[in-house]
Amino acid sequence: MKILKYIGIVLLISGVLFAMAYFIKTNDKSVIEYETQTAMITNIEKKTVVTGKVIPEEEVEIKPQIQGIIEGLFVKEGDLVETGDLLAKIKVVPNEQNLNSARGRLQNSKIVLNNSKIEFNRNKNLFDKGIISKQQFQNIELQYNQAKQNVNNAASDLEIIRSGSAGGVASANTNIRATVPGTILEIPVEEGFQVIASNSFNAGTTIATIADMNKMIFEGKVDEAEVGKLRVGMYLDVNLGAIEDQSLEAKLNFIAPKGNEEQGAVQFIIEADLFLNDSIFIRAGYSANASLVLEKKDNVMAISESLLQFDRETEEPYVEIAIGEQKFERRDVEIGLSDGVNVELISGISMEDKIKVWNKTEPIKKGDEDSERVGQKN
């Protein structure tokens, strides 16, 4: 009986030890073995991307000098034109009130002219007989000549209101011609549209917009935090949204002296001359992104930015250096230029130091993954 009792005790103790060993084994977590990296010599560029569009350097709006109705259009959008090419013809529709006033002025000037002519002829006979002086006669002659000129002016005004031009030839103003060579970008009117003349009080109706498509610029907006780093003459790589795997070079030529607030941020307009090539046809208004190199350093010591850690109190950067097998110590470092992936190291470590990869993630175990999925469902 004693033997059986001892055997039972041994079996009980063995079971307890086995259960403890199993519990420890199943709940034991593996010790993370940290990997290390060393510094490297590389080039670092700090870039910014500017969104914008490609537009012609100059766009010229063609406007009429008289008001009327579009009688004919002789070009269409996309056509190439030269200076003086006929674009459209306007049919003059005179204003009845102005026309009536012009007729009245002409009739009044003719009445004055007839009276001046009678006065002139009477005084001429008196002057020939020596009754009046030469000065008196010259004054009468001057009035007569002025009356004749007023009749001519009134007649010209009436003709301009009626046909659009003096002398009976209306082609000077009714024929709308190109003032510059280029491509027709837009024709916002059609035949039958009524147009308004361009004058001091009105911009007038645009008949057509012309631009030289061989002179294109990139126009974009830069945030105030980066505009101070830009300089006229910097080069940009411009990528067009409509053309994949193609980029164009541009040269910065303008930085706006004044910014505009947009959604709480101040934006400054920049312009850059685009260097075109024959393999790409650029249309006005293409959206584009331009990449600018704000700062660049060649052959500097750098590390991956993910290796940096920051002190919670001072927010100063530091790294952990291996001093033994899985033993590390803190080293404060001074950093410089960063491109978002690598960061320049100014001081604090050497090329031989092994830097701890402190933020390495452990692979998710299958059991943990199943538990996580169950938790998400719940």
C-alpha positions as CSV (number, residue, x, y, z in Angstrom):
1,M,0.0,0.0,0.0
2,K,2.9,2.3,0.8
3,I,4.4,1.6,-2.6
4,L,1.2,2.5,-4.3
5,K,1.0,5.7,-2.2
6,Y,4.5,6.7,-3.2
7,I,3.8,6.0,-6.8
8,G,0.7,8.2,-6.7
9,I,2.7,11.0,-5.1
10,V,5.4,10.8,-7.8
11,L,2.8,10.8,-10.6
12,L,1.1,13.8,-9.0
13,I,4.3,15.7,-8.7
14,S,5.3,14.7,-12.3
15,G,1.9,15.9,-13.6
16,V,2.2,19.3,-11.8
17,L,5.7,19.7,-13.2
18,F,4.6,18.8,-16.7
19,A,1.7,21.2,-16.6
20,M,4.0,24.0,-15.4
21,A,6.5,23.3,-18.1
22,Y,3.7,23.2,-20.8
23,F,2.3,26.5,-19.5
24,I,5.6,28.2,-19.5
25,K,6.4,26.9,-23.0
26,T,3.1,28.0,-24.5
27,N,3.3,31.5,-23.0
28,D,6.9,32.1,-23.5
29,K,7.7,34.9,-26.0
30,S,10.7,34.8,-28.1
31,V,13.4,37.5,-27.5
32,I,13.6,40.0,-30.4
33,E,17.0,40.0,-32.0
34,Y,17.6,43.5,-33.3
35,E,19.3,43.9,-36.6
36,T,21.8,46.7,-37.3
37,Q,22.8,49.0,-40.1
38,T,25.7,51.2,-40.8
39,A,25.9,54.7,-42.3
40,M,26.4,55.2,-46.0
41,I,27.8,57.9,-48.4
42,T,25.1,59.1,-50.7
43,N,23.5,62.2,-52.4
44,I,20.5,63.8,-50.8
45,E,18.0,66.0,-52.6
46,K,15.1,67.8,-50.9
47,K,12.4,68.3,-53.5
48,T,9.0,69.8,-53.7
49,V,6.2,69.1,-56.1
50,V,4.2,72.0,-57.5
51,T,0.8,71.4,-59.2
52,G,-0.3,73.6,-62.0
53,K,-0.9,73.7,-65.7
54,V,0.7,74.4,-69.0
55,I,-0.5,77.5,-70.8
56,P,0.7,79.8,-73.7
57,E,3.1,82.5,-72.7
58,E,0.8,85.1,-74.3
59,E,-2.9,85.0,-75.3
60,V,-4.3,87.8,-77.4
61,E,-8.1,88.4,-77.5
62,I,-9.4,89.9,-80.7
63,K,-12.2,92.4,-80.2
64,P,-14.3,94.5,-82.6
65,Q,-14.1,98.3,-82.9
66,I,-17.8,98.6,-83.8
67,Q,-20.9,96.9,-82.5
68,G,-23.1,94.8,-84.7
69,I,-23.9,91.2,-85.6
70,I,-21.5,88.4,-86.7
71,E,-22.2,88.0,-90.4
72,G,-19.5,85.4,-91.0
73,L,-16.7,83.4,-89.4
74,F,-13.8,82.3,-91.6
75,V,-11.7,80.3,-89.1
76,K,-12.2,77.6,-86.6
77,E,-10.5,76.6,-83.3
78,G,-7.1,75.1,-83.9
79,D,-6.4,76.9,-87.2
80,L,-3.0,78.6,-87.7
81,V,-3.3,82.2,-88.7
82,E,-0.9,85.0,-89.7
83,T,-1.1,88.7,-88.9
84,G,-3.8,90.3,-91.1
85,D,-5.8,87.1,-91.8
86,L,-9.5,87.6,-92.0
87,L,-11.2,86.0,-89.0
88,A,-14.8,87.3,-89.1
89,K,-17.1,89.9,-90.6
90,I,-19.5,92.1,-88.8
91,K,-22.8,93.5,-90.1
92,V,-23.4,97.0,-88.7
93,V,-26.7,97.5,-87.0
94,P,-26.9,101.2,-86.3
95,N,-28.6,102.6,-83.3
96,E,-31.7,104.5,-84.4
97,Q,-31.3,107.2,-81.9
98,N,-27.7,107.9,-82.8
99,L,-28.6,107.6,-86.5
100,N,-31.4,110.2,-86.1
101,S,-29.1,112.5,-84.2
102,A,-26.4,112.3,-86.8
103,R,-29.0,113.2,-89.6
104,G,-30.1,116.2,-87.5
105,R,-26.6,117.4,-87.1
106,L,-25.9,117.1,-90.8
107,Q,-29.1,119.1,-91.7
108,N,-28.2,121.8,-89.2
109,S,-24.7,122.1,-90.5
110,K,-26.0,122.4,-94.1
111,I,-28.4,125.2,-93.0
112,V,-25.5,127.1,-91.4
113,L,-23.4,126.5,-94.5
114,N,-26.1,128.0,-96.8
115,N,-26.3,131.1,-94.6
116,S,-22.5,131.4,-94.5
117,K,-22.3,131.1,-98.3
118,I,-24.8,133.9,-98.8
119,E,-22.9,136.1,-96.3
120,F,-19.6,135.2,-98.0
121,N,-20.8,136.1,-101.5
122,R,-22.3,139.5,-100.3
123,N,-19.1,140.5,-98.5
124,K,-17.0,139.4,-101.4
125,N,-18.7,141.9,-103.7
126,L,-18.3,144.6,-101.0
127,F,-14.6,143.7,-100.6
128,D,-14.1,143.8,-104.4
129,K,-15.6,147.4,-104.5
130,G,-13.3,148.4,-101.6
131,I,-16.2,149.0,-99.2
132,I,-15.0,146.7,-96.4
133,S,-11.5,146.0,-95.2
134,K,-9.5,142.9,-96.0
135,Q,-9.6,141.7,-92.3
136,Q,-13.4,141.8,-92.3
137,F,-13.6,139.8,-95.4
138,Q,-11.1,137.2,-94.1
139,N,-13.2,136.7,-91.0
140,I,-16.3,136.1,-93.2
141,E,-14.3,133.7,-95.4
142,L,-13.1,131.8,-92.3
143,Q,-16.7,131.3,-91.1
144,Y,-17.7,130.0,-94.5
145,N,-14.8,127.5,-94.6
146,Q,-15.6,126.3,-91.1
147,A,-19.3,125.8,-92.1
148,K,-18.2,123.6,-95.0
149,Q,-15.9,121.6,-92.8
150,N,-18.7,121.0,-90.3
151,V,-20.9,119.7,-93.1
152,N,-18.2,117.2,-94.1
153,N,-17.7,116.1,-90.5
154,A,-21.4,115.6,-89.9
155,A,-21.7,113.6,-93.1
156,S,-18.7,111.4,-92.1
157,D,-20.3,110.8,-88.6
158,L,-23.6,109.8,-90.3
159,E,-21.7,107.4,-92.6
160,I,-19.8,105.8,-89.7
161,I,-23.0,105.2,-87.7
162,R,-24.8,103.8,-90.8
163,S,-22.1,101.5,-92.3
164,G,-19.3,101.4,-89.7
165,S,-16.7,103.4,-91.7
166,A,-16.4,106.8,-93.3
167,G,-16.2,107.2,-97.0
168,G,-18.7,104.4,-97.7
169,V,-16.1,101.6,-97.2
170,A,-16.9,99.6,-94.1
171,S,-14.2,96.9,-94.5
172,A,-11.8,98.7,-92.2
173,N,-13.8,98.0,-89.1
174,T,-16.3,95.4,-90.1
175,N,-13.6,92.9,-91.2
176,I,-12.0,91.5,-88.1
177,R,-8.4,90.4,-88.7
178,A,-5.7,88.7,-86.7
179,T,-3.4,91.1,-85.0
180,V,-0.7,88.5,-84.2
181,P,0.3,85.1,-85.7
182,G,-0.5,81.9,-83.9
183,T,-3.1,79.3,-83.2
184,I,-6.8,79.9,-82.7
185,L,-7.5,78.7,-79.2
186,E,-11.1,79.7,-78.8
187,I,-13.9,81.3,-80.7
188,P,-16.6,82.1,-78.1
189,V,-19.1,83.5,-80.7
190,E,-21.1,82.2,-83.6
191,E,-22.7,83.6,-86.7
192,G,-25.7,85.8,-85.7
193,F,-24.2,86.7,-82.3
194,Q,-24.4,90.4,-81.4
195,V,-21.1,91.9,-80.4
196,I,-20.1,95.1,-78.4
197,A,-17.3,97.4,-79.5
198,S,-14.2,97.7,-77.3
199,N,-13.9,101.2,-75.9
200,S,-12.9,103.1,-72.7
201,F,-15.9,102.0,-70.8
202,N,-16.4,98.4,-72.1
203,A,-13.9,95.6,-72.7
204,G,-15.9,94.5,-75.7
205,T,-16.9,91.1,-77.0
206,T,-14.1,88.6,-77.7
207,I,-14.2,87.3,-81.3
208,A,-11.3,84.9,-81.0
209,T,-8.3,84.1,-78.8
210,I,-4.9,83.6,-80.5
211,A,-1.7,82.3,-78.9
212,D,1.7,81.1,-80.1
213,M,1.8,77.4,-79.1
214,N,5.6,77.3,-79.6
215,K,6.0,79.4,-76.5
216,M,4.5,77.6,-73.5
217,I,5.0,78.1,-69.8
218,F,4.3,76.2,-66.6
219,E,2.2,78.0,-64.1
220,G,1.8,76.7,-60.6
221,K,1.4,77.7,-57.0
222,V,3.9,77.2,-54.2
223,D,3.3,77.3,-50.4
224,E,4.8,80.2,-48.4
225,A,6.9,77.7,-46.4
226,E,8.9,76.8,-49.6
227,V,8.7,80.0,-51.7
228,G,11.7,81.5,-49.9
229,K,13.9,78.7,-51.1
230,L,13.1,79.3,-54.8
231,R,15.3,81.4,-57.1
232,V,14.7,82.6,-60.6
233,G,16.7,80.5,-63.0
234,M,16.1,77.2,-61.2
235,Y,15.3,74.2,-63.4
236,L,12.1,72.1,-63.0
237,D,11.1,68.7,-64.3
238,V,7.5,69.0,-65.6
239,N,5.3,65.9,-65.9
240,L,2.1,66.3,-67.9
241,G,-1.1,64.5,-66.7
242,A,-2.2,63.8,-70.2
243,I,1.1,62.3,-71.4
244,E,2.5,59.4,-69.4
245,D,6.2,58.5,-69.1
246,Q,7.2,61.9,-70.6
247,S,8.7,64.9,-68.8
248,L,9.8,68.3,-70.0
249,E,12.5,70.6,-68.6
250,A,11.5,74.2,-67.6
251,K,13.3,77.2,-66.2
252,L,11.8,79.3,-63.5
253,N,11.4,82.9,-64.6
254,F,8.9,84.5,-62.3
255,I,7.9,84.3,-58.6
256,A,4.9,86.3,-57.5
257,P,5.8,89.1,-55.1
258,K,2.4,88.8,-53.4
259,G,0.6,85.6,-52.2
260,N,-3.1,84.8,-52.1
261,E,-4.7,83.0,-49.2
262,E,-6.4,79.7,-50.3
263,Q,-8.0,77.4,-47.7
264,G,-6.0,78.9,-44.9
265,A,-2.6,78.7,-46.6
266,V,-0.8,81.5,-48.6
267,Q,0.1,80.4,-52.1
268,F,2.5,82.2,-54.5
269,I,2.2,81.9,-58.3
270,I,5.3,80.8,-60.2
271,E,6.0,80.6,-63.9
272,A,8.6,78.7,-65.8
273,D,9.6,78.7,-69.5
274,L,8.9,75.2,-70.9
275,F,11.5,73.7,-73.3
276,L,9.4,71.9,-75.9
277,N,10.4,69.1,-78.3
278,D,8.9,67.9,-81.5
279,S,8.0,64.5,-80.1
280,I,5.3,65.9,-77.8
281,F,2.3,68.0,-78.9
282,I,1.3,70.3,-76.0
283,R,-2.2,71.6,-75.7
284,A,-3.1,74.7,-73.7
285,G,-4.5,73.9,-70.3
286,Y,-2.8,70.5,-69.7
287,S,-2.5,69.8,-66.0
288,A,1.0,69.2,-64.8
289,N,3.2,68.6,-61.8
290,A,6.6,70.2,-61.5
291,S,9.4,68.8,-59.4
292,L,11.9,71.4,-58.0
293,V,15.1,70.6,-56.1
294,L,15.1,73.0,-53.1
295,E,18.4,71.7,-51.6
296,K,21.0,69.2,-52.7
297,K,24.1,67.7,-51.1
298,D,26.5,65.3,-52.7
299,N,28.6,62.6,-51.1
300,V,27.4,63.1,-47.5
301,M,27.2,60.5,-44.6
302,A,23.6,59.5,-44.2
303,I,21.4,56.9,-42.6
304,S,17.9,55.7,-43.1
305,E,15.6,58.2,-41.5
306,S,13.7,55.3,-39.9
307,L,16.7,54.6,-37.6
308,L,16.3,57.9,-35.8
309,Q,14.7,58.1,-32.4
310,F,13.6,61.3,-30.6
311,D,13.8,62.1,-26.9
312,R,10.4,62.5,-25.5
313,E,11.3,65.5,-23.4
314,T,13.9,67.4,-25.6
315,E,12.8,66.0,-28.9
316,E,16.4,65.8,-29.9
317,P,17.4,63.0,-32.3
318,Y,19.5,60.0,-31.2
319,V,20.4,56.5,-32.4
320,E,21.3,53.3,-30.5
321,I,24.8,51.9,-31.3
322,A,25.8,48.2,-30.7
323,I,28.4,47.8,-28.0
324,G,28.1,44.0,-27.7
325,E,25.9,41.1,-28.6
326,Q,22.4,42.6,-28.6
327,K,23.6,45.3,-26.3
328,F,23.1,49.0,-27.3
329,E,23.8,52.4,-26.0
330,R,22.3,55.8,-26.9
331,R,24.2,58.3,-29.0
332,D,22.9,61.8,-29.6
333,V,23.4,62.8,-33.2
334,E,23.2,66.1,-35.2
335,I,21.2,65.7,-38.5
336,G,21.1,67.9,-41.6
337,L,19.3,67.6,-44.9
338,S,16.6,65.0,-45.4
339,D,14.7,63.7,-48.5
340,G,12.1,61.8,-46.5
341,V,14.0,58.5,-46.9
342,N,17.6,59.2,-45.9
343,V,18.9,61.9,-43.6
344,E,22.3,63.5,-43.4
345,L,24.4,62.9,-40.3
346,I,26.6,65.8,-39.3
347,S,28.1,64.4,-36.1
348,G,27.5,61.8,-33.4
349,I,28.6,58.5,-35.0
350,S,31.2,57.1,-37.4
351,M,30.9,54.9,-40.5
352,E,31.9,51.8,-38.6
353,D,29.2,52.1,-35.9
354,K,26.4,49.6,-36.1
355,I,23.0,51.3,-35.6
356,K,20.1,49.4,-34.1
357,V,17.0,48.9,-36.2
358,W,14.7,49.7,-33.4
359,N,11.3,49.7,-35.1
360,K,11.5,46.3,-36.8
361,T,8.0,44.6,-36.7
362,E,7.6,41.0,-35.8
363,P,5.6,38.8,-38.1
364,I,2.0,38.1,-37.0
365,K,1.5,34.5,-35.8
366,K,-1.4,32.6,-37.2
367,G,-3.2,32.2,-33.9
368,D,-2.8,35.9,-33.2
369,E,-4.1,36.7,-36.7
370,D,-7.2,34.6,-36.2
371,S,-7.8,36.3,-32.8
372,E,-7.5,39.7,-34.4
373,R,-10.0,38.8,-37.1
374,V,-12.5,37.5,-34.5
375,G,-12.0,40.8,-32.6
376,Q,-12.7,42.9,-35.7
377,K,-15.9,40.9,-36.4
378,N,-17.1,41.4,-32.9
